[in-house]
């Protein structure tokens, strides 16, 4: 039997078909664009998501890859606000996770609900859904008055697939309308935005069924009328796809942005340091997450300036070991898009420090890699302060293809990290795995969602760790000088 995973990302939709072992049988992708009509705005037309999904499913169906599908799982970009009227029509373009217009609404929500951080486990930030909808209420009251349902991106797609209004715990926890410990909507936080439970989708666990694919879509895509399961937000789905399901397991995602994701069997929080505390996509599990807004994007930014956009040229120049660069005085502060954990300040900026006539391009490349690794060290400290334990750590993401960067992160953090197969599939595989869990015994999650085979383990070098720890102290001082 086969299972479909659909990931609605910011830059594109990726759809995969896998078998019960997680082996990808076929896949298809379609690009998306983002609109920014004003500074700090970031929007997409939900119709573009549907066009991309129809494109990928039509292509897969045309190749006969959907004939044996048993269930569909959904993953998607978190925090987006999709506003639906009573006729099921989209009211306005979706406001995305990286939209920053609602800073004042965050302040107002905290004032209206002083227990917000206690209820959600999180600071209310412009990226989350709640302040976006409060902004619509204040700035676009006619649009707000039409709201029947508020959906997250993947859950709008679910509605088009099945006609059902539902969301999973992991994605819903990123709205700032949820009592994260109780895994339920918070009436107090909803009321602070002029909403109620009637405006929200039903909450389900990630592997739970939420409806059946409509007959006309099944016929159009040459597949059976199958169950569509709850799914997950993108980070939780990526964790499921990487076998990160048990307390103590963690992953570092070295993508455009950077994330440390750690599973817990209880609700933990450290909101003052901008640690995210969300539900995991499987029952009775939560996760803590540090978020770093610029990671591999920092290296691409530098390559665009210094190497005609060719990242590999910079990495080749650096060589197999960063050791020669450790003694140089060049530092990089990687806050090109502001920073989330631990600063929660979208106005922070990135910069090089300590440049001299002797500074080379190689030195600057090393500084970029090191600066991103130092931001992960900030996130690890915030997690440890909250009582989160990391027993095993996998590393995934496009930036993780660099062996030098992987080893540098291990040396900076002082913990062993393992690079594993299949990390590039990401959230789509996790969504498919959740569809698989719907078909099998959900208590056997570890067997059904195994950790992928290791490619290489990186053990920290003690002498490098000590030197890097001293450099980290300088980095911390420089990062605060803004």
N, C-alpha and C positions, 0 to 999 in steps of 0.2 A: 504494500500500500504506500501511497505517496501523500505528502503534506505540503501545502503552499504557505509561504511566509511573505507578506507584503510589508515593506518598510517605506513609509511616507516621510522622506527626509526633507531638509530645507533646499538642497541643491538638486534633488532628484528622487524618483521612485525606483526601488529595486525589488523585484519579485523573483523568488526562487521556488523550485520544486525539489524536495528531498525525500529520501526513503526513511524507513524507521530507524536506521543507524545514523542518520544525519548527513549521509552522503548526498551532495547536491547533484541532482539529475539534469536540471536545466535552469537557466536564469535569463532574465531580461531586465533592462533598465531604460529609463527615460528621464531626460534632464528637466529641471524646473528653474524658473527665474524668480527673483525677489524684487518687489517694488519699494522704493523709498521716496515718497513724494515730498517729504519734509525732513529736516535733520532729526535723527533719532527714530524715525519711523521705519518699520519693516513689515511689509504686508505681502500676502499672496492671495490669488483668486482660487477658492476651493475647486472651482470648475477645472482648473489646471491640474489639480491632483487627480481628479476623476479621469480626465483625458489621458494622463500618464498611466494610470492603472489599467484603463481599457486597452491602451496600446500594448502594455506588457502582457496582460492576460490574453489578448487576441493573438499575439505572437506565439505565446506558449501553447495556446489551444490549437493554433494552426499547425504546430509541429507535432501535435498528438501528445503533448507532455502532461495534459490535465485529465486524461481519461481515467486514471487510477487514484485520483485525489480523494481522500477521506475527510479532510477538514482544512479550514483556512485559519491562519493566525495573522494578527495585525500588530505592527509596531509603528511608531511614528515620533516625529519631533514633538517635544512636550511643550506645555504652557500656552499654546496658541488658543486664541478666542475665536470660535466659529459661532456666529449668532444666527439662529434659525427662527423664522416666524411661524405662525400657526398653520400655514399651508406647507410647511417643510422647505421653504425657500430660504436661501442665504440672504441676509439683510445687507451686509457690507463685506468688503474684503476681510479676510482673516488677519488679525493682529498677531504677529509671530513672537516666538520666545526671545528673540534678540532686539525687540522693540523697546525703546527707552523713554517713551513719551510720558509715562505715568508716575514719575518720581513724586510729585505732590500727592497723588492719590495714595501712594504707599504711606506717606506720613499721615494722611487723613484717616486711613484705615486703621493704623496703629492707635491713633487717638480714639477712634470710634469703638475699637475693640482692644483694650489694653492687654487682654489675655491671649492675643493672637499668636504670639510666639510659643506660648505654653501649649496651646491647642494644636498648632500645626507642627511645632518643633523647628520652625524656620522663621527667619526674618521675612517680612513682606518686601519683595523686590520688584522693580519694574518688569523683570522678565516673566513673572508669574501671571496667572490668568486673572485673578481677582482685581488687581488695580487697573488692568486694561478695561474691564467691564465697567468699573466705577468711572473711568475716564469717559467711556461712551455715554454713561448716564448724565455726566455733567456737560459734555461738549456736544454730543449728538443725541439730545433727548428724544427726538422723533424716532431715531433708530432704536434707542433703548426701549421705548414704549411698545415696539413691535416684537420684542423678544419673547419667544415661547420656550426655546431650549438654548442652552449654552453647551457647545460640544468642543472637545479637543480634536485636533486634525484627524487622527486615525478613527475617532468615533463618528465623525461626519461620514467618512468612507464606509464605516459599518452600516450607518443608516441607509446609504445608497445601495449597499449590498443586500441588506436584509429587511429594511424598514424598522429596525429596532433601535431604541435609544439606550445605550449601555456604555460603561467605561470600566476598565480594570483599576485595581487599587493603586498600582504603581504610577500610572499616568495621572489619575485623579489626585494623588497626593501632591502633585506639582501645581495645583490650582491655587493653594492657600484658602480653600474652602473646606478642607477636610480635617477632621479630628484624626490625626495620623495614628495615634496609639489605639484608638477604638475602631479604626478602619470604617469610618462612617462620615457622612456629611455633617458639617457643623452648622446648625441653624443660626447661631449667633454671627458667624462670619458671612453666611449668605445674606442675612438681613442687613449687614453693614454695606452691602452692595445693592440693596433693593431687590434681592432675589429670594427664592424659597426652594425647597426640595422639588417642587413641581417643575422648576426650570432646569433641573439637573437630570442626567441620565442615571439609570439604575447602576449600582455598584456591584461588580462581580470579581472573583478571583481570575487570574490570567488564563488558566486552562478551562474555565467554565464556558458552556455553550451560551451564546447570546441570540441565536436565531439561525435561520437557514437561508442560504443563497437563493435569491429569487429565481423562479423558473425561467424567465426570459433571459437572464444573464447566464444561467447554466447552459441554455441552448446556444446562446451567442458565442460562448467560450468553449463549447464542445466538452463539457464536463458534467459530473453528477450534481444534484442539488445537495450540497454538503453543509455541515455545521460551520459557523463562524464563531471562533472562541474570543474570549476577552482580550487576550494579547497583552501588550506592555508598552510603556514609554520606551524611548530608544535606548537609554542606558540600561534599564532593567532587562530589556530584550537582548542587548548585547551580552549581558552577564549570563543569561540563560543559555545563549548560544555557545558561550565559553565554559559552560559547566559550573558557573559560580552560583551555587544554590544553597550552600550550607554556611552556618556561622563560622567565621574565621577565614573563609575564602575571600579573596579580593582580586581586583584587576586594576591595572593602570591602562587607561586608554590614551594613546598618544596620537590623537587626530588633529584636526584643525584647532579644536580646543582640547584641553586636557582634563582628565577625570581620574580620581581614585575612588573606586566603588568597592565597599566592604559590606558583606552580609552579616546581619546580626539576628539573633533569635528573640530580641526584645527591642523596644523602642528606646533609642538613645538620641540625645540632642546636644548641640553646642551652637545655638543660633547666633550668639554674640560674635562668633568668629566666622559667620557665614557658612557653617557646615550645613549641608542639606540632609534632612532626615525624612525619608520616604518609606512607604510600604514597598516590599519586593512584589514581584508578579506571581508568587506562589504563596499558598496559605501559611499563616503563622510565621512569616519571615519579614524582616524590615531591612533597609540598607541605609548606611551613612555614605555620603558622597561629598568629596571636595571638588570644586569646579574651578578651572583655570581657563580664562577666556581666550588666551592665545597660547598655543603649543607648537605643533608642526607648522602652523601658519606663520610663526616667527621666522622659521628657516626659509620658507618660501618667500616671505617678504624680503629677507636679506638677499636671497638668490636673485630676485627680480631687480634689485639695485646693483648687485655686485657681480652677478654671473649670468646675465641675460636670461634669468629665470630658471637656470639649470641647477637644481639642488644637488644632483649627483656630482657635478664638477666640484662643488664645495666639499662634499664628503670625501671624494677621492683625494683632494688636496690635503685634507686633515689626516688621512692615512688610517692605519689599523688601530692605533692607540692614541688617545688624547694626552698622554703623559707629557710630551714636550711643551704643551701649552699651559700646563698647570701653574707654572711659575710666573706667567705674565700678569700684568696689572689691569688688563682689559676686562670689564664686566658688562653684562647686558641685563637690563631690567625689562622683562618680557610683557609689559602691560600695554600692548598695542591697542587693545580694546577695553581699557580699564581692567579691573580685576575683581573677581567674586570672592573666593576664599583666600586669605582670611580678611580681606579689606572691605569688601562690599562697596566699592567705589568705582562707578563707571567713568569717572573723570580722570583717573590715573593714566599716565602715559608711559610709553616705553622709551628707553634711551640707552646708548652706550656711555660708559664711564671709564675714565683712565686712559683715554687714547693719547698716543704720542706719535712723533715722526717715525718711531720704530714699529708701531703696530701694523701688523700685516693682515691681509684678508683671512688667512688661516687662523690668526689669533681671534679675529672677530667671529668667524664661524664657530670656533670652540666656545667663545663667550655666549653665543646664542644657545647652543646646546646646554651649556652649564646653567644659564639663567632659567631655562624652562625646567631643568632638573631641580633647581633650587625652589621654584614655585611649587613643585610636587612635594618637596620637603616641608614647606609651609603647611600644605594640606595634610600631610601625614601627622605633623605635630598637633594640628587641630583635632584630628580623629583620635589620637592617643589621649589627648586631654579629656575627650568625651568618654573614655573607657573602651574604645573599640580596639579589638585585638586582631592583628593580621597574621594568620598562621601560614598561609600560602598565597603568593602573589603572581598572577599572570600578567603579561603585557601584550596589548593588541594595538591596532591602529596603523595608519600609513607610516607615521614616523618611526614605528617600532621595527621597520625593515632595516634600519641602520643598526648594525651590531655595536658600533662605537657608542651610539646614543643609549642603547640598552645597558651596556656595561657602565656608562657614566651615571645613569639613574640608579643602578644598584650600588655603586660606590658612594653616591651622594646620600642615599637613604640609609645605607648600612644594612640592607636586607636583600636576600636572594630573590631574584625575579626570574620567571620562566617565559620564554617566547614559545608560543604554541602554534600549531597548524590551524588554518581556517579562520584566523582572526579577521581577515579581510571581508568575510561574508557578513559579519556583524549582526545588527538587529534583525535582519530578515530571517536568518537561521534561528534565532531565538524565538521569533514569532511562529515559525514552522514547528519548533520543538514544543511550544505551548499547545499547538493544534494536535500534536502527537500525544501529549499528556491527556488530552480530552478523550482519547480513544483507549488509553491503557490505565492501569492502576496508578492513581496520582500519588500514592504513598511511596512509590518506587522511583522517585525523581532522580536520585543519583545514578541509577542504572540507565534511565532513559535520557538523561542529560549529562553524559560523562564529560570530564575535562578532556579537551583534545590532546592528542599526542604532543609531547614536548619536542621542539626543534633544538633549543639550547637553553641551558640554565646559566644565569650570570650571578656568581657569588661575589660579594663586595671584597675589594682589596683593602686590607686594614690600613696600610700606609697612605693610600689614596684617600680613604675615608677621613683620616685625621687631617690631612692637608685640606681636603674639600670642606671639612667642618669649619676650619679657620677662614676659608674663603667665604663660606656661607655667612659667617658673622659680619664680614665686610658688606656682602650683598644686602643683608638685612638693614644695615645702616644706610646704604645708598638708596634702597627702596623707600625708606621713610622720608627722604629729603625731597618732598614735593609740596 
